[in-house]
Amino acid sequence: MYFRQGKLKTFLKHIIDDYLTDNTKSHNDPNYHDHCWITEDFVNIVNWMTANIGVNLEIVEVLDVDDKVGNGFSVFIRKMGSENI
Ligand SMILES: [Zn+2]
């Protein structure tokens, strides 16, 4: 899947590999805009973090199309054990 400017979608395995290898370098983009996600991908990343590295996050609400601007997505996340979003 391609995004604007011909960028490829970033798969969860790539994000996990970056995390496990402590890779914070830019891959190809000097502006550090290397990772491109759709809503489902971002939700999967949050769920993976919760299941695997103990960050204790809970997804409260997902707007696949942002209802304020309409050109992106919003994911409301709460730290488990907190009443604040
Ligand atoms: Zn990466």
PDB file of the backbone (N, CA, C, O) and the ligand in Angstrom, with CONECT records:
HET     ZN  A 101       1
ATOM      1  N   MET A   1       0.851  -1.184   0.000  1.00  0.00           N
ATOM      2  CA  MET A   1       0.000   0.000   0.000  1.00  0.00           C
ATOM      3  C   MET A   1       0.892   1.241   0.000  1.00  0.00           C
ATOM      4  O   MET A   1       1.858   1.322   0.759  1.00  0.00           O
ATOM      5  N   TYR A   2       0.565   2.183  -0.838  1.00  0.00           N
ATOM      6  CA  TYR A   2       1.342   3.412  -0.936  1.00  0.00           C
ATOM      7  C   TYR A   2       0.567   4.593  -0.353  1.00  0.00           C
ATOM      8  O   TYR A   2      -0.658   4.663  -0.449  1.00  0.00           O
ATOM      9  N   PHE A   3       1.307   5.508   0.247  1.00  0.00           N
ATOM     10  CA  PHE A   3       0.738   6.733   0.756  1.00  0.00           C
ATOM     11  C   PHE A   3       1.210   7.887  -0.120  1.00  0.00           C
ATOM     12  O   PHE A   3       1.826   7.679  -1.166  1.00  0.00           O
ATOM     13  N   ARG A   4       0.920   9.075   0.309  1.00  0.00           N
ATOM     14  CA  ARG A   4       1.391  10.251  -0.429  1.00  0.00           C
ATOM     15  C   ARG A   4       2.899  10.182  -0.646  1.00  0.00           C
ATOM     16  O   ARG A   4       3.622   9.578   0.146  1.00  0.00           O
ATOM     17  N   GLN A   5       3.344  10.778  -1.676  1.00  0.00           N
ATOM     18  CA  GLN A   5       4.761  10.875  -2.015  1.00  0.00           C
ATOM     19  C   GLN A   5       5.393   9.498  -2.191  1.00  0.00           C
ATOM     20  O   GLN A   5       6.603   9.350  -2.017  1.00  0.00           O
ATOM     21  N   GLY A   6       4.591   8.484  -2.535  1.00  0.00           N
ATOM     22  CA  GLY A   6       5.116   7.170  -2.842  1.00  0.00           C
ATOM     23  C   GLY A   6       5.668   6.399  -1.664  1.00  0.00           C
ATOM     24  O   GLY A   6       6.399   5.427  -1.858  1.00  0.00           O
ATOM     25  N   LYS A   7       5.340   6.803  -0.445  1.00  0.00           N
ATOM     26  CA  LYS A   7       5.863   6.100   0.725  1.00  0.00           C
ATOM     27  C   LYS A   7       5.074   4.809   0.944  1.00  0.00           C
ATOM     28  O   LYS A   7       3.862   4.755   0.733  1.00  0.00           O
ATOM     29  N   LEU A   8       5.789   3.781   1.368  1.00  0.00           N
ATOM     30  CA  LEU A   8       5.160   2.492   1.628  1.00  0.00           C
ATOM     31  C   LEU A   8       4.582   2.446   3.031  1.00  0.00           C
ATOM     32  O   LEU A   8       5.099   3.088   3.946  1.00  0.00           O
ATOM     33  N   LYS A   9       3.516   1.689   3.195  1.00  0.00           N
ATOM     34  CA  LYS A   9       2.946   1.435   4.514  1.00  0.00           C
ATOM     35  C   LYS A   9       3.986   0.725   5.374  1.00  0.00           C
ATOM     36  O   LYS A   9       4.726  -0.128   4.884  1.00  0.00           O
ATOM     37  N   THR A  10       4.042   1.077   6.644  1.00  0.00           N
ATOM     38  CA  THR A  10       4.961   0.439   7.583  1.00  0.00           C
ATOM     39  C   THR A  10       4.228  -0.684   8.307  1.00  0.00           C
ATOM     40  O   THR A  10       3.178  -0.456   8.907  1.00  0.00           O
ATOM     41  N   PHE A  11       4.765  -1.871   8.253  1.00  0.00           N
ATOM     42  CA  PHE A  11       4.122  -3.005   8.895  1.00  0.00           C
ATOM     43  C   PHE A  11       4.543  -3.112  10.359  1.00  0.00           C
ATOM     44  O   PHE A  11       5.605  -2.629  10.752  1.00  0.00           O
ATOM     45  N   LEU A  12       3.695  -3.750  11.151  1.00  0.00           N
ATOM     46  CA  LEU A  12       3.957  -3.908  12.582  1.00  0.00           C
ATOM     47  C   LEU A  12       5.312  -4.577  12.820  1.00  0.00           C
ATOM     48  O   LEU A  12       6.040  -4.174  13.727  1.00  0.00           O
ATOM     49  N   LYS A  13       5.662  -5.579  12.031  1.00  0.00           N
ATOM     50  CA  LYS A  13       6.949  -6.258  12.212  1.00  0.00           C
ATOM     51  C   LYS A  13       8.109  -5.269  12.118  1.00  0.00           C
ATOM     52  O   LYS A  13       9.082  -5.384  12.863  1.00  0.00           O
ATOM     53  N   HIS A  14       8.015  -4.314  11.222  1.00  0.00           N
ATOM     54  CA  HIS A  14       9.060  -3.301  11.082  1.00  0.00           C
ATOM     55  C   HIS A  14       9.187  -2.489  12.375  1.00  0.00           C
ATOM     56  O   HIS A  14      10.296  -2.260  12.860  1.00  0.00           O
ATOM     57  N   ILE A  15       8.063  -2.058  12.924  1.00  0.00           N
ATOM     58  CA  ILE A  15       8.078  -1.259  14.159  1.00  0.00           C
ATOM     59  C   ILE A  15       8.664  -2.078  15.301  1.00  0.00           C
ATOM     60  O   ILE A  15       9.458  -1.570  16.093  1.00  0.00           O
ATOM     61  N   ILE A  16       8.270  -3.349  15.386  1.00  0.00           N
ATOM     62  CA  ILE A  16       8.793  -4.225  16.440  1.00  0.00           C
ATOM     63  C   ILE A  16      10.304  -4.394  16.267  1.00  0.00           C
ATOM     64  O   ILE A  16      11.056  -4.319  17.238  1.00  0.00           O
ATOM     65  N   ASP A  17      10.737  -4.621  15.043  1.00  0.00           N
ATOM     66  CA  ASP A  17      12.179  -4.767  14.791  1.00  0.00           C
ATOM     67  C   ASP A  17      12.935  -3.500  15.169  1.00  0.00           C
ATOM     68  O   ASP A  17      14.013  -3.577  15.757  1.00  0.00           O
ATOM     69  N   ASP A  18      12.378  -2.327  14.836  1.00  0.00           N
ATOM     70  CA  ASP A  18      13.010  -1.065  15.240  1.00  0.00           C
ATOM     71  C   ASP A  18      13.143  -1.002  16.757  1.00  0.00           C
ATOM     72  O   ASP A  18      14.184  -0.610  17.283  1.00  0.00           O
ATOM     73  N   TYR A  19      12.078  -1.390  17.451  1.00  0.00           N
ATOM     74  CA  TYR A  19      12.089  -1.350  18.922  1.00  0.00           C
ATOM     75  C   TYR A  19      13.130  -2.317  19.481  1.00  0.00           C
ATOM     76  O   TYR A  19      13.931  -1.950  20.341  1.00  0.00           O
ATOM     77  N   LEU A  20      13.112  -3.553  18.987  1.00  0.00           N
ATOM     78  CA  LEU A  20      14.002  -4.583  19.527  1.00  0.00           C
ATOM     79  C   LEU A  20      15.475  -4.299  19.248  1.00  0.00           C
ATOM     80  O   LEU A  20      16.349  -4.735  19.998  1.00  0.00           O
ATOM     81  N   THR A  21      15.745  -3.573  18.176  1.00  0.00           N
ATOM     82  CA  THR A  21      17.137  -3.250  17.839  1.00  0.00           C
ATOM     83  C   THR A  21      17.501  -1.822  18.252  1.00  0.00           C
ATOM     84  O   THR A  21      18.591  -1.337  17.949  1.00  0.00           O
ATOM     85  N   ASP A  22      16.576  -1.158  18.944  1.00  0.00           N
ATOM     86  CA  ASP A  22      16.797   0.219  19.409  1.00  0.00           C
ATOM     87  C   ASP A  22      17.176   1.140  18.251  1.00  0.00           C
ATOM     88  O   ASP A  22      18.033   2.013  18.385  1.00  0.00           O
ATOM     89  N   ASN A  23      16.523   0.927  17.125  1.00  0.00           N
ATOM     90  CA  ASN A  23      16.811   1.708  15.924  1.00  0.00           C
ATOM     91  C   ASN A  23      16.017   3.019  15.941  1.00  0.00           C
ATOM     92  O   ASN A  23      14.793   3.013  15.810  1.00  0.00           O
ATOM     93  N   THR A  24      16.709   4.111  16.098  1.00  0.00           N
ATOM     94  CA  THR A  24      16.059   5.418  16.054  1.00  0.00           C
ATOM     95  C   THR A  24      16.526   6.232  14.854  1.00  0.00           C
ATOM     96  O   THR A  24      16.203   7.413  14.728  1.00  0.00           O
ATOM     97  N   LYS A  25      17.290   5.587  13.974  1.00  0.00           N
ATOM     98  CA  LYS A  25      17.811   6.291  12.801  1.00  0.00           C
ATOM     99  C   LYS A  25      16.755   6.392  11.712  1.00  0.00           C
ATOM    100  O   LYS A  25      15.853   5.559  11.621  1.00  0.00           O
ATOM    101  N   SER A  26      16.882   7.413  10.898  1.00  0.00           N
ATOM    102  CA  SER A  26      16.056   7.517   9.707  1.00  0.00           C
ATOM    103  C   SER A  26      16.465   6.402   8.748  1.00  0.00           C
ATOM    104  O   SER A  26      17.653   6.110   8.608  1.00  0.00           O
ATOM    105  N   HIS A  27      15.496   5.783   8.094  1.00  0.00           N
ATOM    106  CA  HIS A  27      15.813   4.712   7.156  1.00  0.00           C
ATOM    107  C   HIS A  27      16.254   5.291   5.815  1.00  0.00           C
ATOM    108  O   HIS A  27      17.342   4.996   5.320  1.00  0.00           O
ATOM    109  N   ASN A  28      15.405   6.103   5.252  1.00  0.00           N
ATOM    110  CA  ASN A  28      15.741   6.704   3.955  1.00  0.00           C
ATOM    111  C   ASN A  28      15.407   8.186   3.901  1.00  0.00           C
ATOM    112  O   ASN A  28      15.942   8.923   3.073  1.00  0.00           O
ATOM    113  N   ASP A  29      14.538   8.608   4.771  1.00  0.00           N
ATOM    114  CA  ASP A  29      14.010   9.966   4.697  1.00  0.00           C
ATOM    115  C   ASP A  29      14.785  10.889   5.642  1.00  0.00           C
ATOM    116  O   ASP A  29      14.753  10.685   6.856  1.00  0.00           O
ATOM    117  N   PRO A  30      15.476  11.896   5.112  1.00  0.00           N
ATOM    118  CA  PRO A  30      16.237  12.805   5.984  1.00  0.00           C
ATOM    119  C   PRO A  30      15.340  13.631   6.904  1.00  0.00           C
ATOM    120  O   PRO A  30      15.824  14.247   7.853  1.00  0.00           O
ATOM    121  N   ASN A  31      14.033  13.646   6.626  1.00  0.00           N
ATOM    122  CA  ASN A  31      13.106  14.384   7.485  1.00  0.00           C
ATOM    123  C   ASN A  31      12.473  13.506   8.558  1.00  0.00           C
ATOM    124  O   ASN A  31      11.583  13.952   9.282  1.00  0.00           O
ATOM    125  N   TYR A  32      12.928  12.257   8.663  1.00  0.00           N
ATOM    126  CA  TYR A  32      12.458  11.318   9.681  1.00  0.00           C
ATOM    127  C   TYR A  32      10.971  11.009   9.575  1.00  0.00           C
ATOM    128  O   TYR A  32      10.319  10.746  10.586  1.00  0.00           O
ATOM    129  N   HIS A  33      10.437  11.039   8.378  1.00  0.00           N
ATOM    130  CA  HIS A  33       9.046  10.645   8.175  1.00  0.00           C
ATOM    131  C   HIS A  33       9.004   9.284   7.504  1.00  0.00           C
ATOM    132  O   HIS A  33       8.412   9.127   6.436  1.00  0.00           O
ATOM    133  N   ASP A  34       9.623   8.319   8.123  1.00  0.00           N
ATOM    134  CA  ASP A  34       9.768   7.007   7.519  1.00  0.00           C
ATOM    135  C   ASP A  34       8.578   6.092   7.702  1.00  0.00           C
ATOM    136  O   ASP A  34       8.342   5.220   6.866  1.00  0.00           O
ATOM    137  N   HIS A  35       7.826   6.264   8.767  1.00  0.00           N
ATOM    138  CA  HIS A  35       6.769   5.320   9.076  1.00  0.00           C
ATOM    139  C   HIS A  35       5.409   5.883   8.706  1.00  0.00           C
ATOM    140  O   HIS A  35       5.064   7.004   9.080  1.00  0.00           O
ATOM    141  N   CYS A  36       4.638   5.091   7.964  1.00  0.00           N
ATOM    142  CA  CYS A  36       3.303   5.493   7.525  1.00  0.00           C
ATOM    143  C   CYS A  36       2.311   4.435   7.962  1.00  0.00           C
ATOM    144  O   CYS A  36       2.512   3.247   7.712  1.00  0.00           O
ATOM    145  N   TRP A  37       1.239   4.864   8.616  1.00  0.00           N
ATOM    146  CA  TRP A  37       0.249   3.926   9.149  1.00  0.00           C
ATOM    147  C   TRP A  37      -1.148   4.300   8.734  1.00  0.00           C
ATOM    148  O   TRP A  37      -1.446   5.460   8.452  1.00  0.00           O
ATOM    149  N   ILE A  38      -2.006   3.291   8.702  1.00  0.00           N
ATOM    150  CA  ILE A  38      -3.435   3.518   8.674  1.00  0.00           C
ATOM    151  C   ILE A  38      -3.929   3.276  10.098  1.00  0.00           C
ATOM    152  O   ILE A  38      -3.169   2.809  10.946  1.00  0.00           O
ATOM    153  N   THR A  39      -5.163   3.582  10.356  1.00  0.00           N
ATOM    154  CA  THR A  39      -5.714   3.493  11.705  1.00  0.00           C
ATOM    155  C   THR A  39      -5.496   2.107  12.306  1.00  0.00           C
ATOM    156  O   THR A  39      -5.039   1.984  13.443  1.00  0.00           O
ATOM    157  N   GLU A  40      -5.820   1.076  11.552  1.00  0.00           N
ATOM    158  CA  GLU A  40      -5.692  -0.303  12.042  1.00  0.00           C
ATOM    159  C   GLU A  40      -4.257  -0.596  12.469  1.00  0.00           C
ATOM    160  O   GLU A  40      -4.036  -1.259  13.482  1.00  0.00           O
ATOM    161  N   ASP A  41      -3.298  -0.114  11.717  1.00  0.00           N
ATOM    162  CA  ASP A  41      -1.890  -0.356  12.060  1.00  0.00           C
ATOM    163  C   ASP A  41      -1.553   0.287  13.406  1.00  0.00           C
ATOM    164  O   ASP A  41      -0.905  -0.327  14.253  1.00  0.00           O
ATOM    165  N   PHE A  42      -1.998   1.520  13.589  1.00  0.00           N
ATOM    166  CA  PHE A  42      -1.681   2.213  14.839  1.00  0.00           C
ATOM    167  C   PHE A  42      -2.303   1.483  16.036  1.00  0.00           C
ATOM    168  O   PHE A  42      -1.667   1.332  17.080  1.00  0.00           O
ATOM    169  N   VAL A  43      -3.552   1.032  15.872  1.00  0.00           N
ATOM    170  CA  VAL A  43      -4.217   0.270  16.933  1.00  0.00           C
ATOM    171  C   VAL A  43      -3.425  -1.012  17.223  1.00  0.00           C
ATOM    172  O   VAL A  43      -3.254  -1.389  18.383  1.00  0.00           O
ATOM    173  N   ASN A  44      -2.947  -1.673  16.179  1.00  0.00           N
ATOM    174  CA  ASN A  44      -2.158  -2.890  16.375  1.00  0.00           C
ATOM    175  C   ASN A  44      -0.856  -2.601  17.118  1.00  0.00           C
ATOM    176  O   ASN A  44      -0.426  -3.402  17.948  1.00  0.00           O
ATOM    177  N   ILE A  45      -0.233  -1.473  16.830  1.00  0.00           N
ATOM    178  CA  ILE A  45       0.998  -1.104  17.533  1.00  0.00           C
ATOM    179  C   ILE A  45       0.722  -0.900  19.019  1.00  0.00           C
ATOM    180  O   ILE A  45       1.466  -1.397  19.865  1.00  0.00           O
ATOM    181  N   VAL A  46      -0.343  -0.171  19.339  1.00  0.00           N
ATOM    182  CA  VAL A  46      -0.681   0.073  20.752  1.00  0.00           C
ATOM    183  C   VAL A  46      -0.988  -1.245  21.448  1.00  0.00           C
ATOM    184  O   VAL A  46      -0.531  -1.477  22.567  1.00  0.00           O
ATOM    185  N   ASN A  47      -1.756  -2.107  20.794  1.00  0.00           N
ATOM    186  CA  ASN A  47      -2.099  -3.398  21.401  1.00  0.00           C
ATOM    187  C   ASN A  47      -0.855  -4.269  21.588  1.00  0.00           C
ATOM    188  O   ASN A  47      -0.739  -4.979  22.587  1.00  0.00           O
ATOM    189  N   TRP A  48       0.071  -4.218  20.635  1.00  0.00           N
ATOM    190  CA  TRP A  48       1.311  -4.994  20.770  1.00  0.00           C
ATOM    191  C   TRP A  48       2.115  -4.477  21.960  1.00  0.00           C
ATOM    192  O   TRP A  48       2.640  -5.264  22.749  1.00  0.00           O
ATOM    193  N   MET A  49       2.210  -3.159  22.087  1.00  0.00           N
ATOM    194  CA  MET A  49       2.955  -2.574  23.203  1.00  0.00           C
ATOM    195  C   MET A  49       2.352  -3.013  24.538  1.00  0.00           C
ATOM    196  O   MET A  49       3.078  -3.345  25.475  1.00  0.00           O
ATOM    197  N   THR A  50       1.039  -3.012  24.617  1.00  0.00           N
ATOM    198  CA  THR A  50       0.373  -3.399  25.855  1.00  0.00           C
ATOM    199  C   THR A  50       0.619  -4.876  26.167  1.00  0.00           C
ATOM    200  O   THR A  50       0.863  -5.240  27.317  1.00  0.00           O
ATOM    201  N   ALA A  51       0.556  -5.709  25.153  1.00  0.00           N
ATOM    202  CA  ALA A  51       0.704  -7.152  25.358  1.00  0.00           C
ATOM    203  C   ALA A  51       2.146  -7.580  25.588  1.00  0.00           C
ATOM    204  O   ALA A  51       2.394  -8.586  26.253  1.00  0.00           O
ATOM    205  N   ASN A  52       3.106  -6.822  25.042  1.00  0.00           N
ATOM    206  CA  ASN A  52       4.488  -7.315  25.018  1.00  0.00           C
ATOM    207  C   ASN A  52       5.507  -6.530  25.825  1.00  0.00           C
ATOM    208  O   ASN A  52       6.521  -7.091  26.241  1.00  0.00           O
ATOM    209  N   ILE A  53       5.266  -5.260  26.054  1.00  0.00           N
ATOM    210  CA  ILE A  53       6.286  -4.510  26.783  1.00  0.00           C
ATOM    211  C   ILE A  53       5.717  -3.783  27.998  1.00  0.00           C
ATOM    212  O   ILE A  53       6.360  -2.899  28.564  1.00  0.00           O
ATOM    213  N   GLY A  54       4.506  -4.167  28.389  1.00  0.00           N
ATOM    214  CA  GLY A  54       3.963  -3.715  29.654  1.00  0.00           C
ATOM    215  C   GLY A  54       3.722  -2.224  29.785  1.00  0.00           C
ATOM    216  O   GLY A  54       3.951  -1.656  30.853  1.00  0.00           O
ATOM    217  N   VAL A  55       3.265  -1.580  28.723  1.00  0.00           N
ATOM    218  CA  VAL A  55       3.004  -0.149  28.832  1.00  0.00           C
ATOM    219  C   VAL A  55       1.611   0.146  29.386  1.00  0.00           C
ATOM    220  O   VAL A  55       1.313   1.296  29.708  1.00  0.00           O
ATOM    221  N   ASN A  56       0.755  -0.868  29.501  1.00  0.00           N
ATOM    222  CA  ASN A  56      -0.554  -0.736  30.149  1.00  0.00           C
ATOM    223  C   ASN A  56      -1.413   0.388  29.586  1.00  0.00           C
ATOM    224  O   ASN A  56      -1.833   1.294  30.305  1.00  0.00           O
ATOM    225  N   LEU A  57      -1.661   0.308  28.290  1.00  0.00           N
ATOM    226  CA  LEU A  57      -2.512   1.285  27.630  1.00  0.00           C
ATOM    227  C   LEU A  57      -3.834   0.641  27.236  1.00  0.00           C
ATOM    228  O   LEU A  57      -3.894  -0.542  26.904  1.00  0.00           O
ATOM    229  N   GLU A  58      -4.891   1.447  27.281  1.00  0.00           N
ATOM    230  CA  GLU A  58      -6.209   0.990  26.859  1.00  0.00           C
ATOM    231  C   GLU A  58      -6.735   1.948  25.801  1.00  0.00           C
ATOM    232  O   GLU A  58      -6.777   3.161  26.011  1.00  0.00           O
ATOM    233  N   ILE A  59      -7.133   1.395  24.669  1.00  0.00           N
ATOM    234  CA  ILE A  59      -7.724   2.226  23.626  1.00  0.00           C
ATOM    235  C   ILE A  59      -9.172   2.491  24.000  1.00  0.00           C
ATOM    236  O   ILE A  59      -9.958   1.559  24.171  1.00  0.00           O
ATOM    237  N   VAL A  60      -9.520   3.753  24.126  1.00  0.00           N
ATOM    238  CA  VAL A  60     -10.850   4.154  24.561  1.00  0.00           C
ATOM    239  C   VAL A  60     -11.763   4.382  23.369  1.00  0.00           C
ATOM    240  O   VAL A  60     -12.925   3.975  23.387  1.00  0.00           O
ATOM    241  N   GLU A  61     -11.251   5.026  22.340  1.00  0.00           N
ATOM    242  CA  GLU A  61     -12.072   5.324  21.172  1.00  0.00           C
ATOM    243  C   GLU A  61     -11.171   5.483  19.951  1.00  0.00           C
ATOM    244  O   GLU A  61     -10.044   5.970  20.044  1.00  0.00           O
ATOM    245  N   VAL A  62     -11.698   5.062  18.812  1.00  0.00           N
ATOM    246  CA  VAL A  62     -10.963   5.187  17.560  1.00  0.00           C
ATOM    247  C   VAL A  62     -11.854   5.901  16.547  1.00  0.00           C
ATOM    248  O   VAL A  62     -12.995   5.499  16.319  1.00  0.00           O
ATOM    249  N   LEU A  63     -11.327   6.955  15.949  1.00  0.00           N
ATOM    250  CA  LEU A  63     -12.010   7.641  14.852  1.00  0.00           C
ATOM    251  C   LEU A  63     -11.183   7.395  13.604  1.00  0.00           C
ATOM    252  O   LEU A  63     -10.103   7.960  13.432  1.00  0.00           O
ATOM    253  N   ASP A  64     -11.716   6.533  12.729  1.00  0.00           N
ATOM    254  CA  ASP A  64     -10.944   6.171  11.544  1.00  0.00           C
ATOM    255  C   ASP A  64     -10.732   7.382  10.642  1.00  0.00           C
ATOM    256  O   ASP A  64      -9.695   7.503   9.988  1.00  0.00           O
ATOM    257  N   VAL A  65     -11.706   8.267  10.609  1.00  0.00           N
ATOM    258  CA  VAL A  65     -11.522   9.567   9.982  1.00  0.00           C
ATOM    259  C   VAL A  65     -11.740  10.592  11.077  1.00  0.00           C
ATOM    260  O   VAL A  65     -12.815  10.662  11.673  1.00  0.00           O
ATOM    261  N   ASP A  66     -10.735  11.371  11.331  1.00  0.00           N
ATOM    262  CA  ASP A  66     -10.798  12.377  12.387  1.00  0.00           C
ATOM    263  C   ASP A  66     -12.033  13.254  12.203  1.00  0.00           C
ATOM    264  O   ASP A  66     -12.243  13.801  11.121  1.00  0.00           O
ATOM    265  N   ASP A  67     -12.853  13.395  13.246  1.00  0.00           N
ATOM    266  CA  ASP A  67     -14.094  14.162  13.112  1.00  0.00           C
ATOM    267  C   ASP A  67     -13.888  15.670  13.227  1.00  0.00           C
ATOM    268  O   ASP A  67     -14.840  16.432  13.060  1.00  0.00           O
ATOM    269  N   LYS A  68     -12.683  16.105  13.506  1.00  0.00           N
ATOM    270  CA  LYS A  68     -12.428  17.552  13.588  1.00  0.00           C
ATOM    271  C   LYS A  68     -11.885  18.101  12.266  1.00  0.00           C
ATOM    272  O   LYS A  68     -12.363  19.120  11.767  1.00  0.00           O
ATOM    273  N   VAL A  69     -10.907  17.435  11.719  1.00  0.00           N
ATOM    274  CA  VAL A  69     -10.268  17.924  10.499  1.00  0.00           C
ATOM    275  C   VAL A  69     -10.668  17.071   9.295  1.00  0.00           C
ATOM    276  O   VAL A  69     -10.779  17.581   8.180  1.00  0.00           O
ATOM    277  N   GLY A  70     -10.880  15.787   9.517  1.00  0.00           N
ATOM    278  CA  GLY A  70     -11.343  14.897   8.460  1.00  0.00           C
ATOM    279  C   GLY A  70     -10.265  14.403   7.522  1.00  0.00           C
ATOM    280  O   GLY A  70     -10.574  13.879   6.452  1.00  0.00           O
ATOM    281  N   ASN A  71      -9.013  14.555   7.896  1.00  0.00           N
ATOM    282  CA  ASN A  71      -7.970  14.092   6.992  1.00  0.00           C
ATOM    283  C   ASN A  71      -6.974  13.155   7.665  1.00  0.00           C
ATOM    284  O   ASN A  71      -5.836  13.026   7.212  1.00  0.00           O
ATOM    285  N   GLY A  72      -7.390  12.513   8.724  1.00  0.00           N
ATOM    286  CA  GLY A  72      -6.479  11.614   9.422  1.00  0.00           C
ATOM    287  C   GLY A  72      -7.272  10.726  10.355  1.00  0.00           C
ATOM    288  O   GLY A  72      -8.469  10.518  10.153  1.00  0.00           O
ATOM    289  N   PHE A  73      -6.627  10.210  11.357  1.00  0.00           N
ATOM    290  CA  PHE A  73      -7.331   9.396  12.343  1.00  0.00           C
ATOM    291  C   PHE A  73      -6.954   9.855  13.733  1.00  0.00           C
ATOM    292  O   PHE A  73      -5.916  10.481  13.944  1.00  0.00           O
ATOM    293  N   SER A  74      -7.826   9.527  14.685  1.00  0.00           N
ATOM    294  CA  SER A  74      -7.564   9.821  16.092  1.00  0.00           C
ATOM    295  C   SER A  74      -7.773   8.562  16.898  1.00  0.00           C
ATOM    296  O   SER A  74      -8.729   7.821  16.673  1.00  0.00           O
ATOM    297  N   VAL A  75      -6.877   8.321  17.837  1.00  0.00           N
ATOM    298  CA  VAL A  75      -7.006   7.195  18.752  1.00  0.00           C
ATOM    299  C   VAL A  75      -6.858   7.760  20.155  1.00  0.00           C
ATOM    300  O   VAL A  75      -5.830   8.345  20.498  1.00  0.00           O
ATOM    301  N   PHE A  76      -7.898   7.578  20.962  1.00  0.00           N
ATOM    302  CA  PHE A  76      -7.874   8.049  22.339  1.00  0.00           C
ATOM    303  C   PHE A  76      -7.427   6.895  23.222  1.00  0.00           C
ATOM    304  O   PHE A  76      -8.028   5.820  23.231  1.00  0.00           O
ATOM    305  N   ILE A  77      -6.361   7.145  23.960  1.00  0.00           N
ATOM    306  CA  ILE A  77      -5.712   6.103  24.745  1.00  0.00           C
ATOM    307  C   ILE A  77      -5.665   6.525  26.202  1.00  0.00           C
ATOM    308  O   ILE A  77      -5.380   7.677  26.530  1.00  0.00           O
ATOM    309  N   ARG A  78      -5.951   5.567  27.062  1.00  0.00           N
ATOM    310  CA  ARG A  78      -5.882   5.822  28.503  1.00  0.00           C
ATOM    311  C   ARG A  78      -4.862   4.881  29.114  1.00  0.00           C
ATOM    312  O   ARG A  78      -4.794   3.701  28.769  1.00  0.00           O
ATOM    313  N   LYS A  79      -4.080   5.418  30.017  1.00  0.00           N
ATOM    314  CA  LYS A  79      -3.180   4.571  30.785  1.00  0.00           C
ATOM    315  C   LYS A  79      -4.034   3.768  31.745  1.00  0.00           C
ATOM    316  O   LYS A  79      -4.775   4.345  32.540  1.00  0.00           O
ATOM    317  N   MET A  80      -3.945   2.469  31.687  1.00  0.00           N
ATOM    318  CA  MET A  80      -4.791   1.630  32.540  1.00  0.00           C
ATOM    319  C   MET A  80      -4.528   1.963  33.990  1.00  0.00           C
ATOM    320  O   MET A  80      -3.387   2.159  34.411  1.00  0.00           O
ATOM    321  N   GLY A  81      -5.613   2.023  34.744  1.00  0.00           N
ATOM    322  CA  GLY A  81      -5.508   2.422  36.139  1.00  0.00           C
ATOM    323  C   GLY A  81      -5.717   3.916  36.312  1.00  0.00           C
ATOM    324  O   GLY A  81      -5.642   4.427  37.430  1.00  0.00           O
ATOM    325  N   SER A  82      -5.979   4.626  35.212  1.00  0.00           N
ATOM    326  CA  SER A  82      -6.212   6.064  35.258  1.00  0.00           C
ATOM    327  C   SER A  82      -7.606   6.354  34.713  1.00  0.00           C
ATOM    328  O   SER A  82      -8.092   5.641  33.835  1.00  0.00           O
ATOM    329  N   GLU A  83      -8.244   7.386  35.225  1.00  0.00           N
ATOM    330  CA  GLU A  83      -9.542   7.783  34.683  1.00  0.00           C
ATOM    331  C   GLU A  83      -9.400   8.863  33.652  1.00  0.00           C
ATOM    332  O   GLU A  83     -10.390   9.257  33.037  1.00  0.00           O
ATOM    333  N   ASN A  84      -8.192   9.360  33.439  1.00  0.00           N
ATOM    334  CA  ASN A  84      -7.954  10.415  32.455  1.00  0.00           C
ATOM    335  C   ASN A  84      -7.578   9.825  31.115  1.00  0.00           C
ATOM    336  O   ASN A  84      -6.901   8.800  31.045  1.00  0.00           O
ATOM    337  N   ILE A  85      -8.020  10.478  30.043  1.00  0.00           N
ATOM    338  CA  ILE A  85      -7.647  10.070  28.688  1.00  0.00           C
ATOM    339  C   ILE A  85      -6.426  10.863  28.275  1.00  0.00           C
ATOM    340  O   ILE A  85      -5.924  10.690  27.164  1.00  0.00           O
TER     341      ILE A  85
HETATM  342 ZN    ZN A 101      11.570   2.028  11.117  1.00  0.00          ZN2+
END
